[in-house]
Amino acid sequence: MKTLPGHSRALFLLLLALGAMVMSGCASTEPDNLSERPWNSPKGWENGLPSTMTEGR
């Protein structure tokens, strides 16, 4: 296999890295990022103790 000169090898690696960055970019089908619930609203498990833990007392 023929080795590439220093400048050609650096250019090849630069183009390879650039291609990898372009191919791994983020994309979304929702341009407005609309969701059913806001990100900062509490989840169901963040509201305190479950009711079954306090029923027998």
LINFENFEN-V59646 format. One record per run of one state. SS is the DSSP state (A for helix, B for strand, O for the rest). FROM is the first residue (numbers start at 1). LEN is the number of residues. Records with the same first field share a line. If there is no record, write none. Layout:
SS=FROM-LEN + FROM-LEN
//
This chain:
O=1-5 + 24-20 + 47-4 + 54-4
A=6-18 + 44-3 + 51-3
//
